[in-house]
Amino acid sequence: MYDVIHHTPISVRIGVLVIDKPLILWINEGLMVFFFLLVTLEIKREILEGHLARPAFAAFPAAAAVGGMALPGAIYAAVNWPDPAALRGWAIPTATDIVLALAVLSLLRARVTAEQRVFLTALAVLDDVGGIVIIAAFYTKEVSSPLLALAGIGAAVVFALGLFQVQRLAVYGVAGALLWLAVLDSGVNATITGVIVGAAVPLRTRDGRGSPLRNLETRLYPWVVLMVVPLFVFFNAGLRLTDVRGDVLVTPVGLGLVLALVVGKPVGIVGAAWAAARLGLAQRPQSLSWPQVVGVGMLGGIGFTVSLFLASLAFTGSALAGAAKLGILAGSSVSATLGLTVLRLASRRAPEAGGGRT
């Protein structure tokens, strides 16, 4: 029944335009657009007026994100090098699930500082945007030049709306929908539409009245967290109980993902961040200690949502998909446990509402 629902065809007709896709594609390349839209809005706001407004502070999580993508991918590739089919999954451990990682971090309650939250958010968002770039570069189908050119025009229109600081969100919605239609069958994954629209929406208007970006972010957040992410996970994390076995987990795909998430993520994140700070390319916030950076780096190994997305692209119709999903679930679970433990030991209590020491 799960497989039948998974591949149920859904058609939408608007005049002569007909879109006929299975349910899973409507979720993966339709609903997930809103996930990446929200992620892009968050990082844009932090860069323009938040904790990442200073270039030196922004460079710290940026360097960590690069290291946290490169090393896990290299570890997975090293374990699976002899198998070209398995090697297609090299990008799976490069992502961090921002929703689950922040949820785990929130379990520490008063021990969580703003710097830890911002560092993890920026790290996860940059990883996810990097995931979109990887998808566009390495997991595209046969590219349609006419549709890609049309999508380029649509993207230019969306950015023009932002440049002229158009305030009505409905205008971005219409332009984004037309852009999505052009990208959908162009060969490039349609989720990139969310990144383009999110980058275009202005933080402020010329008259200074209101913020289109904040308004859209506030409206999107509950829908993405309570509907988009759960639906995506339900339809992409389907794992047959017969595949939940130790011998499946120690296959090159499963083992490679566990090692990449549990070892590669924190080592890559901390190593790249330390090197950037040491070379003077980035600045670590004084209230963010290195043990806390290590703990956040371990939480970076929670791949889940975007990792499952990448696995669905890398192993479409392949028997390797089961091992990949099990490796993602196991690696993410271990990373969450280790990260929570390290942060609990390393973090000091944040100030209480009425005062107190940090």
Secondary structure, DSSP 8 states (H G I E B T S, - for coil): -HHHHHT-EEEEEETTEEEEEEHHHHIIIIIHHHHHHHHHHHHHHHHHHSTT-SHHHHHHHHHHHHHHHHHHHHHHHHHHTT-HHHHTTTTGGG---HHHHHHHHHTTGGG--HHHHHHHHHHHHHHHHHHHHHHHHHS--S--HHHHHHHHHHHHHHHHHHHTT---HHHHHHHHHHHHHHHHTTSS-TTHHHHHHHHHS-SS-TT----HHHHHHHHHHHHIIIIIHHHHHHHH----GGG-SHHHHTSHHHHHHHHIIIIIHHHHHHHHHHHHHHTTS----TTS-HHHHHHHHHHTT--HHHHHHHHHHHTTT-THHHHHHHHHHHHHHHHHHHHHHHHHHH-----BTTB---
